[in-house]
Amino acid sequence: MKILLILTITLLSQNIIASSKHAGIVVKKRGNVLLLTNASKTAEGKSPRIKLAETGLYYTETKVRPGTKISNGDILWTKDKKAKARVVFKNGDQFNVAPGTQYEIKWERPKGVAKTAATVNLIYGSIRGIISPKGPRNNLKVKTKNAVMGVRGTDFNFKKVGTSGNTLVSVIRGKVKVSPVEKGKIENKKTVEVKSSQSANVYSDKFLAEEYEAKAKKMKLKLKMKKPKKRIFLSDTSKKDLLRIQRDSHIIQTKADLPESKEIKKEIRQLEKQATKVTLDDIKTYQPEVYKELKKTKIKSVAQLNTMVIKKAYQKAPAKPDKMGFEVVEEDLNEDEYEKYFAPEVKRQRKAGQ
């Protein structure tokens, strides 16, 4: 009986430790951001309850404020075109969530494995993440409908495009291994490593076939042509894509979006400080020349640091995307918007009345 009690206490302690490591905290938000919790197959539970078509489950819907904690199995939803959020973990890892995004985070310890594995299910939308290679998410996996990405410490952006399931992966620094998924099966033999300053478009077989047929019809092709089999197309990350990442991940809060209490403000300051430290450490590992330049600058926030990294990448990036199979999406962005998205952090905060 005593042995059973000890084992039970030990397992509970391990679960609590794992939860504290992997429970993200919203440090910044703008607009209508929701948290979906208590997933179940029935509508019973604390109202309001909503059903997601993507998962087929019911959830309790709550409004997100700075300080809101995201637990195992919760879904964060930036519901409208202006809604954004930044989630920071205790070790300093962070997710910057674009408008119109739903993502679910789960963590578990598989049998026979000593380390807890974290997985992000990107239902739709876009996330920029900074993950420490020394932290508890250095084996993070990100899943979309047609791709699985293995993160080993990096600054990345994942975007699931529309209802097609096509995925765009951009690596700002570090590396990400990308495997296509077809009919629920991971195609490990087709895995591609995406390195710093590279992007990869991952297409579904259905999308490739439809695009092929549309192009053949438009060109009135009578000859029989082989349908493209390549599913992942690599290229250098373009200025256009970097502008999108900066636009989607940079948050300027209104007064209504600020923390409500001194305790939450203090907690957020500590988390942001840790996020700055982790990000600088990651830059030192993967971009030592950039790190030397940044050390000469007075860094006031992790948002400023993330902006500076994108700005430096933008200066060296090609103006337009390379030809990577078929175009997935047209973004309403151009080089004239450079100053808008890369304005100094302090100046932008003053304009927002903070």
VOPAGU-2260 file (C-alpha; in pm, 1 decimal, decimal comma):
REM VOPAGU-2260
SITE   aa  ch    i         X         Y         Z
SITE  MET   A    0       0,0       0,0       0,0
SITE  LYS   A    1     282,4     239,0      91,1
SITE  ILE   A    2     468,1     154,2    -228,7
SITE  LEU   A    3     153,4     221,8    -435,0
SITE  LEU   A    4     102,8     555,8    -255,7
SITE  ILE   A    5     464,9     655,7    -321,7
SITE  LEU   A    6     432,9     564,8    -690,2
SITE  THR   A    7     110,0     762,9    -718,6
SITE  ILE   A    8     267,3    1070,6    -555,0
SITE  THR   A    9     574,1    1037,8    -780,4
SITE  LEU   A   10     362,0    1021,3   -1095,9
SITE  LEU   A   11     154,1    1318,9    -985,1
SITE  SER   A   12     469,3    1517,1    -911,9
SITE  GLN   A   13     608,4    1435,9   -1256,6
SITE  ASN   A   14     283,1    1547,8   -1420,9
SITE  ILE   A   15     285,4    1875,4   -1225,4
SITE  ILE   A   16     648,0    1942,6   -1324,1
SITE  ALA   A   17     573,4    1861,2   -1689,3
SITE  SER   A   18     267,4    2088,9   -1683,2
SITE  SER   A   19     463,9    2379,4   -1534,3
SITE  LYS   A   20     728,4    2343,9   -1807,8
SITE  HIS   A   21     484,9    2323,6   -2096,0
SITE  ALA   A   22     197,9    2552,5   -1988,4
SITE  GLY   A   23     233,4    2868,4   -2197,3
SITE  ILE   A   24     127,9    3210,5   -2068,7
SITE  VAL   A   25     -19,9    3485,1   -2285,4
SITE  VAL   A   26     200,0    3791,9   -2232,3
SITE  LYS   A   27      52,9    4007,4   -2509,4
SITE  LYS   A   28    -269,5    4008,0   -2705,8
SITE  ARG   A   29    -465,2    4233,0   -2933,0
SITE  GLY   A   30    -824,8    4201,3   -3045,1
SITE  ASN   A   31   -1057,5    3905,6   -3006,9
SITE  VAL   A   32    -843,7    3616,5   -2876,6
SITE  LEU   A   33   -1018,6    3308,0   -2736,3
SITE  LEU   A   34    -910,4    2998,7   -2546,3
SITE  LEU   A   35   -1094,9    2671,2   -2603,6
SITE  THR   A   36   -1069,0    2430,8   -2308,5
SITE  ASN   A   37   -1221,4    2112,2   -2162,5
SITE  ALA   A   38   -1248,5    1921,5   -2489,9
SITE  SER   A   39   -1509,3    1643,2   -2500,3
SITE  LYS   A   40   -1737,0    1456,2   -2738,8
SITE  THR   A   41   -2051,4    1599,3   -2577,1
SITE  ALA   A   42   -2190,0    1950,6   -2536,7
SITE  GLU   A   43   -2216,5    1907,8   -2159,5
SITE  GLY   A   44   -1993,7    2132,4   -1949,2
SITE  LYS   A   45   -1935,2    2492,1   -1849,2
SITE  SER   A   46   -2097,1    2725,2   -2103,9
SITE  PRO   A   47   -2053,9    2868,7   -2353,2
SITE  ARG   A   48   -1974,0    2541,5   -2534,1
SITE  ILE   A   49   -1886,0    2539,7   -2902,8
SITE  LYS   A   50   -1810,2    2262,3   -3148,8
SITE  LEU   A   51   -1513,1    2279,9   -3385,4
SITE  ALA   A   52   -1565,9    2117,4   -3722,0
SITE  GLU   A   53   -1190,5    2061,3   -3755,6
SITE  THR   A   54   -1166,4    1839,5   -3446,3
SITE  GLY   A   55   -1527,2    1724,8   -3407,5
SITE  LEU   A   56   -1510,0    1807,0   -3033,1
SITE  TYR   A   57   -1690,6    2049,1   -2800,8
SITE  TYR   A   58   -1497,6    2313,2   -2602,6
SITE  THR   A   59   -1560,9    2574,1   -2335,7
SITE  GLU   A   60   -1491,2    2918,7   -2481,8
SITE  THR   A   61   -1323,5    3188,7   -2269,5
SITE  LYS   A   62   -1176,7    3527,6   -2355,2
SITE  VAL   A   63    -799,6    3559,1   -2330,2
SITE  ARG   A   64    -628,9    3828,0   -2121,5
SITE  PRO   A   65    -257,8    3886,9   -2054,9
SITE  GLY   A   66    -167,6    3627,5   -1791,5
SITE  THR   A   67    -401,5    3358,0   -1928,4
SITE  LYS   A   68    -238,3    3013,7   -1903,0
SITE  ILE   A   69    -263,6    2759,6   -2184,2
SITE  SER   A   70    -284,1    2401,4   -2057,7
SITE  ASN   A   71    -243,3    2062,5   -2221,2
SITE  GLY   A   72    -495,3    2015,5   -2503,9
SITE  ASP   A   73    -618,2    2377,9   -2509,1
SITE  ILE   A   74    -669,6    2561,6   -2838,0
SITE  LEU   A   75    -573,4    2927,1   -2880,2
SITE  TRP   A   76    -781,3    3111,8   -3137,9
SITE  THR   A   77    -703,3    3459,2   -3276,1
SITE  LYS   A   78   -1050,0    3495,9   -3416,6
SITE  ASP   A   79   -1051,9    3808,5   -3633,3
SITE  LYS   A   80    -824,7    3985,8   -3883,4
SITE  LYS   A   81    -669,0    4212,8   -3618,3
SITE  ALA   A   82    -634,9    3957,5   -3338,5
SITE  LYS   A   83    -280,5    3853,2   -3238,2
SITE  ALA   A   84    -114,8    3694,0   -2935,8
SITE  ARG   A   85     228,2    3612,9   -2794,4
SITE  VAL   A   86     264,9    3308,0   -2571,8
SITE  VAL   A   87     579,8    3267,2   -2361,2
SITE  PHE   A   88     687,1    2959,4   -2163,4
SITE  LYS   A   89     879,5    2967,7   -1835,7
SITE  ASN   A   90    1211,0    2880,9   -2001,9
SITE  GLY   A   91    1165,7    3168,8   -2252,6
SITE  ASP   A   92    1037,3    2978,2   -2558,2
SITE  GLN   A   93     768,1    3173,1   -2740,9
SITE  PHE   A   94     492,1    3150,1   -3000,2
SITE  ASN   A   95     382,9    3462,0   -3187,5
SITE  VAL   A   96      34,0    3391,9   -3320,4
SITE  ALA   A   97     -96,5    3562,0   -3635,8
SITE  PRO   A   98    -456,4    3677,3   -3695,8
SITE  GLY   A   99    -703,3    3406,0   -3794,9
SITE  THR   A  100    -509,5    3120,8   -3634,6
SITE  GLN   A  101    -611,7    2814,7   -3434,3
SITE  TYR   A  102    -349,4    2593,1   -3276,4
SITE  GLU   A  103    -356,4    2319,6   -3015,3
SITE  ILE   A  104     -59,3    2225,6   -2796,4
SITE  LYS   A  105     -20,5    1884,7   -2634,9
SITE  TRP   A  106     255,1    1719,5   -2438,7
SITE  GLU   A  107     298,9    1364,9   -2319,2
SITE  ARG   A  108     565,9    1122,5   -2206,0
SITE  PRO   A  109     556,5     812,3   -2428,0
SITE  LYS   A  110     624,5     474,2   -2268,4
SITE  GLY   A  111     992,6     399,2   -2234,9
SITE  VAL   A  112    1091,8     760,7   -2304,1
SITE  ALA   A  113    1243,3     974,5   -2028,8
SITE  LYS   A  114    1158,5    1308,5   -2189,4
SITE  THR   A  115     820,0    1473,2   -2240,2
SITE  ALA   A  116     736,2    1534,4   -2606,0
SITE  ALA   A  117     549,5    1850,6   -2710,1
SITE  THR   A  118     334,4    1871,2   -3024,4
SITE  VAL   A  119     162,2    2168,7   -3185,3
SITE  ASN   A  120    -134,2    2096,1   -3409,4
SITE  LEU   A  121    -170,8    2397,3   -3641,6
SITE  ILE   A  122    -536,1    2374,1   -3740,8
SITE  TYR   A  123    -506,3    2681,5   -3963,3
SITE  GLY   A  124    -327,8    3017,6   -3970,6
SITE  SER   A  125      32,6    3108,8   -3895,5
SITE  ILE   A  126     275,8    3087,6   -3600,5
SITE  ARG   A  127     626,1    3226,2   -3554,5
SITE  GLY   A  128     812,7    3035,2   -3285,5
SITE  ILE   A  129    1146,8    3081,8   -3112,9
SITE  ILE   A  130    1246,1    2752,2   -2948,3
SITE  SER   A  131    1561,7    2698,7   -2743,9
SITE  PRO   A  132    1773,5    2393,0   -2835,7
SITE  LYS   A  133    1846,3    2362,8   -2461,4
SITE  GLY   A  134    1485,5    2381,0   -2341,8
SITE  PRO   A  135    1202,5    2132,6   -2283,0
SITE  ARG   A  136    1065,8    2178,4   -2638,3
SITE  ASN   A  137    1389,4    2103,8   -2825,4
SITE  ASN   A  138    1211,9    1796,7   -2968,8
SITE  LEU   A  139     899,0    1992,8   -3065,4
SITE  LYS   A  140     683,5    1866,2   -3351,5
SITE  VAL   A  141     442,3    2083,9   -3547,1
SITE  LYS   A  142     169,0    1912,9   -3747,3
SITE  THR   A  143     -60,6    2035,1   -4023,7
SITE  LYS   A  144    -295,5    1843,8   -4251,6
SITE  ASN   A  145     -19,9    1755,1   -4499,3
SITE  ALA   A  146     311,0    1796,5   -4314,2
SITE  VAL   A  147     503,1    1714,1   -3995,7
SITE  MET   A  148     786,8    1945,9   -3888,3
SITE  GLY   A  149    1058,5    1847,9   -3641,7
SITE  VAL   A  150    1205,4    2150,0   -3460,6
SITE  ARG   A  151    1545,5    2126,9   -3293,3
SITE  GLY   A  152    1589,7    2483,0   -3167,3
SITE  THR   A  153    1524,0    2759,4   -3416,1
SITE  ASP   A  154    1335,0    3074,4   -3519,5
SITE  PHE   A  155    1067,6    2954,9   -3762,2
SITE  ASN   A  156     731,7    3040,0   -3916,7
SITE  PHE   A  157     469,0    2781,4   -4010,1
SITE  LYS   A  158     167,3    2875,5   -4219,0
SITE  LYS   A  159    -119,6    2648,5   -4315,5
SITE  VAL   A  160    -274,8    2789,4   -4630,6
SITE  GLY   A  161    -653,9    2790,2   -4667,1
SITE  THR   A  162    -855,9    2470,4   -4681,4
SITE  SER   A  163    -612,1    2293,6   -4915,7
SITE  GLY   A  164    -387,2    2187,5   -4630,4
SITE  ASN   A  165     -79,9    2320,3   -4810,4
SITE  THR   A  166     193,0    2430,5   -4570,1
SITE  LEU   A  167     458,4    2703,4   -4594,9
SITE  VAL   A  168     764,6    2665,2   -4369,5
SITE  SER   A  169    1015,2    2950,2   -4332,9
SITE  VAL   A  170    1329,2    2918,2   -4118,3
SITE  ILE   A  171    1487,5    3244,1   -4005,4
SITE  ARG   A  172    1770,1    3065,2   -3825,7
SITE  GLY   A  173    1845,7    2707,8   -3728,2
SITE  LYS   A  174    1684,9    2415,9   -3908,3
SITE  VAL   A  175    1358,9    2226,0   -3936,0
SITE  LYS   A  176    1304,3    1878,6   -4079,4
SITE  VAL   A  177     987,1    1863,0   -4289,6
SITE  SER   A  178     809,1    1543,1   -4390,6
SITE  PRO   A  179     502,6    1537,1   -4619,0
SITE  VAL   A  180     189,4    1356,8   -4500,9
SITE  GLU   A  181     -48,1    1184,2   -4741,0
SITE  LYS   A  182    -365,3    1004,9   -4628,0
SITE  GLY   A  183    -252,5    1032,2   -4266,3
SITE  LYS   A  184      85,0     864,0   -4323,2
SITE  ILE   A  185     421,3    1037,7   -4276,7
SITE  GLU   A  186     647,5     996,3   -4579,9
SITE  ASN   A  187     985,7     985,7   -4404,9
SITE  LYS   A  188    1171,5     898,7   -4726,1
SITE  LYS   A  189    1074,2    1239,7   -4866,1
SITE  THR   A  190    1190,5    1436,3   -4558,6
SITE  VAL   A  191    1365,8    1765,3   -4639,8
SITE  GLU   A  192    1581,5    1976,8   -4406,7
SITE  VAL   A  193    1498,8    2348,0   -4424,8
SITE  LYS   A  194    1792,0    2563,9   -4313,1
SITE  SER   A  195    1841,4    2928,9   -4214,9
SITE  SER   A  196    1700,3    3178,1   -4468,4
SITE  GLN   A  197    1515,9    2902,4   -4655,8
SITE  SER   A  198    1146,0    2837,4   -4711,9
SITE  ALA   A  199     962,4    2525,6   -4819,9
SITE  ASN   A  200     620,3    2484,7   -4976,0
SITE  VAL   A  201     462,3    2147,7   -4895,1
SITE  TYR   A  202     180,0    2046,5   -5126,5
SITE  SER   A  203     -78,9    1769,9   -5115,9
SITE  ASP   A  204    -104,3    1524,0   -5406,1
SITE  LYS   A  205    -462,1    1639,4   -5462,9
SITE  PHE   A  206    -352,6    2002,5   -5491,9
SITE  LEU   A  207     -74,6    1916,3   -5738,5
SITE  ALA   A  208    -313,3    1714,7   -5955,1
SITE  GLU   A  209    -576,2    1991,5   -5959,4
SITE  GLU   A  210    -317,8    2258,1   -6045,2
SITE  TYR   A  211    -173,3    2038,7   -6319,7
SITE  GLU   A  212    -516,9    1983,8   -6474,7
SITE  ALA   A  213    -602,3    2356,5   -6453,1
SITE  LYS   A  214    -275,5    2458,6   -6621,3
SITE  ALA   A  215    -310,0    2191,0   -6889,0
SITE  LYS   A  216    -665,2    2307,2   -6964,0
SITE  LYS   A  217    -560,0    2673,2   -6980,0
SITE  MET   A  218    -273,6    2594,5   -7217,6
SITE  LYS   A  219    -497,4    2356,9   -7418,4
SITE  LEU   A  220    -239,5    2079,9   -7389,9
SITE  LYS   A  221    -320,4    1773,4   -7593,6
SITE  LEU   A  222       0,0    1583,6   -7519,7
SITE  LYS   A  223       5,1    1350,0   -7225,3
SITE  MET   A  224     226,9    1490,9   -6951,0
SITE  LYS   A  225     349,6    1332,7   -6628,9
SITE  LYS   A  226     187,8    1481,9   -6323,5
SITE  PRO   A  227     440,6    1638,7   -6084,8
SITE  LYS   A  228     541,7    1406,2   -5802,7
SITE  LYS   A  229     762,6    1641,6   -5606,3
SITE  ARG   A  230     578,6    1752,6   -5294,6
SITE  ILE   A  231     824,9    1989,7   -5125,1
SITE  PHE   A  232     982,0    2287,7   -5303,4
SITE  LEU   A  233    1276,2    2469,2   -5141,4
SITE  SER   A  234    1386,6    2828,3   -5207,1
SITE  ASP   A  235    1545,9    3127,1   -5036,3
SITE  THR   A  236    1299,9    3314,0   -4813,8
SITE  SER   A  237    1188,1    3628,1   -4996,4
SITE  LYS   A  238    1138,2    3986,0   -4876,8
SITE  LYS   A  239     765,8    3937,0   -4931,5
SITE  ASP   A  240     750,5    3640,9   -4695,2
SITE  LEU   A  241     960,2    3816,7   -4428,5
SITE  LEU   A  242     727,2    4117,9   -4443,4
SITE  ARG   A  243     431,5    3885,3   -4383,8
SITE  ILE   A  244     603,6    3718,9   -4087,4
SITE  GLN   A  245     685,7    4057,2   -3932,2
SITE  ARG   A  246     335,8    4191,1   -3990,9
SITE  ASP   A  247     169,8    3883,9   -3841,7
SITE  SER   A  248     393,4    3850,4   -3534,9
SITE  HIS   A  249     436,2    4212,7   -3422,7
SITE  ILE   A  250     176,8    4325,1   -3166,4
SITE  ILE   A  251      84,8    4681,8   -3073,5
SITE  GLN   A  252    -162,9    4667,9   -2786,4
SITE  THR   A  253    -449,5    4904,4   -2713,0
SITE  LYS   A  254    -522,2    5007,5   -2353,6
SITE  ALA   A  255    -803,1    4750,0   -2343,1
SITE  ASP   A  256    -548,2    4474,0   -2408,1
SITE  LEU   A  257    -308,4    4561,8   -2123,0
SITE  PRO   A  258    -265,1    4348,7   -1804,4
SITE  GLU   A  259    -515,1    4418,1   -1527,6
SITE  SER   A  260    -306,9    4372,7   -1210,5
SITE  LYS   A  261      42,9    4452,4   -1082,2
SITE  GLU   A  262     107,1    4083,0   -1015,2
SITE  ILE   A  263      34,7    3989,0   -1377,1
SITE  LYS   A  264     246,8    4279,4   -1504,0
SITE  LYS   A  265     536,4    4159,3   -1288,6
SITE  GLU   A  266     499,5    3799,5   -1410,2
SITE  ILE   A  267     489,5    3915,1   -1773,5
SITE  ARG   A  268     801,2    4131,4   -1729,7
SITE  GLN   A  269     989,4    3828,1   -1594,5
SITE  LEU   A  270     870,8    3606,7   -1881,5
SITE  GLU   A  271     963,6    3867,9   -2143,6
SITE  LYS   A  272    1305,9    3906,7   -1983,6
SITE  GLN   A  273    1361,1    3531,1   -2002,3
SITE  ALA   A  274    1236,6    3526,3   -2363,7
SITE  THR   A  275    1490,9    3796,4   -2453,4
SITE  LYS   A  276    1769,2    3593,6   -2291,6
SITE  VAL   A  277    1671,8    3271,3   -2472,4
SITE  THR   A  278    1639,8    3450,8   -2807,8
SITE  LEU   A  279    1982,2    3613,7   -2772,5
SITE  ASP   A  280    2131,9    3276,8   -2679,5
SITE  ASP   A  281    1973,1    3119,5   -2987,6
SITE  ILE   A  282    2109,7    3398,3   -3209,8
SITE  LYS   A  283    2454,9    3350,5   -3057,5
SITE  THR   A  284    2441,9    2980,3   -3152,1
SITE  TYR   A  285    2311,1    3011,8   -3507,5
SITE  GLN   A  286    2401,1    3369,6   -3609,4
SITE  PRO   A  287    2721,9    3471,0   -3425,7
SITE  GLU   A  288    2787,1    3766,2   -3659,2
SITE  VAL   A  289    2437,2    3905,4   -3594,1
SITE  TYR   A  290    2483,2    3846,5   -3219,5
SITE  LYS   A  291    2795,9    4067,3   -3215,9
SITE  GLU   A  292    2599,1    4351,6   -3375,6
SITE  LEU   A  293    2302,1    4312,7   -3141,5
SITE  LYS   A  294    2524,8    4320,9   -2832,8
SITE  LYS   A  295    2611,1    4680,8   -2924,9
SITE  THR   A  296    2242,1    4773,6   -2926,1
SITE  LYS   A  297    2036,6    4847,7   -2616,8
SITE  ILE   A  298    1767,3    4580,5   -2635,6
SITE  LYS   A  299    1450,2    4698,1   -2460,3
SITE  SER   A  300    1217,0    4408,4   -2539,9
SITE  VAL   A  301    1201,3    4068,9   -2707,2
SITE  ALA   A  302     963,6    4221,1   -2965,6
SITE  GLN   A  303    1232,4    4472,2   -3060,2
SITE  LEU   A  304    1488,3    4191,2   -3082,9
SITE  ASN   A  305    1264,1    3977,3   -3306,3
SITE  THR   A  306    1200,2    4278,2   -3531,4
SITE  MET   A  307    1572,4    4347,5   -3568,3
SITE  VAL   A  308    1639,3    3985,2   -3667,1
SITE  ILE   A  309    1374,3    3996,2   -3943,1
SITE  LYS   A  310    1502,0    4336,4   -4058,0
SITE  LYS   A  311    1855,2    4200,8   -4104,2
SITE  ALA   A  312    1724,2    3895,3   -4289,4
SITE  TYR   A  313    1510,2    4123,1   -4508,9
SITE  GLN   A  314    1812,9    4322,8   -4622,9
SITE  LYS   A  315    1978,0    4010,5   -4770,0
SITE  ALA   A  316    1666,0    3832,7   -4897,5
SITE  PRO   A  317    1564,3    3812,8   -5267,1
SITE  ALA   A  318    1290,0    4053,4   -5370,3
SITE  LYS   A  319    1054,9    3786,9   -5502,0
SITE  PRO   A  320     993,9    3420,5   -5423,2
SITE  ASP   A  321    1168,4    3167,0   -5642,9
SITE  LYS   A  322     955,6    2946,0   -5862,2
SITE  MET   A  323     848,7    2667,8   -5626,2
SITE  GLY   A  324     595,5    2464,5   -5819,6
SITE  PHE   A  325     265,2    2650,7   -5797,8
SITE  GLU   A  326     176,7    2972,0   -5618,0
SITE  VAL   A  327     -18,2    2897,3   -5300,6
SITE  VAL   A  328    -138,1    3236,0   -5187,0
SITE  GLU   A  329    -119,4    3602,1   -5286,0
SITE  GLU   A  330     -33,2    3829,1   -4993,0
SITE  ASP   A  331    -134,0    4194,4   -4997,5
SITE  LEU   A  332     218,3    4312,7   -4922,9
SITE  ASN   A  333     473,6    4524,7   -5104,8
SITE  GLU   A  334     807,6    4691,0   -5033,0
SITE  ASP   A  335     638,1    5027,1   -4971,2
SITE  GLU   A  336     512,0    4883,5   -4642,1
SITE  TYR   A  337     865,8    4823,1   -4514,0
SITE  GLU   A  338     869,7    5123,8   -4280,4
SITE  LYS   A  339     523,0    5040,5   -4147,5
SITE  TYR   A  340     624,2    4696,1   -4027,7
SITE  PHE   A  341     983,4    4771,3   -3927,1
SITE  ALA   A  342     931,4    5100,1   -3743,6
SITE  PRO   A  343    1128,9    5117,0   -3414,8
SITE  GLU   A  344     952,8    4940,6   -3128,0
SITE  VAL   A  345     973,0    5237,3   -2887,5
SITE  LYS   A  346     828,2    5478,8   -3143,2
SITE  ARG   A  347     538,2    5246,4   -3218,0
SITE  GLN   A  348     460,5    5199,3   -2848,8
SITE  ARG   A  349     447,9    5577,2   -2798,5
SITE  LYS   A  350     205,9    5614,7   -3087,3
SITE  ALA   A  351     -16,1    5352,0   -2926,0
SITE  GLY   A  352     -26,9    5559,5   -2605,4
SITE  GLN   A  353     160,4    5307,9   -2390,2
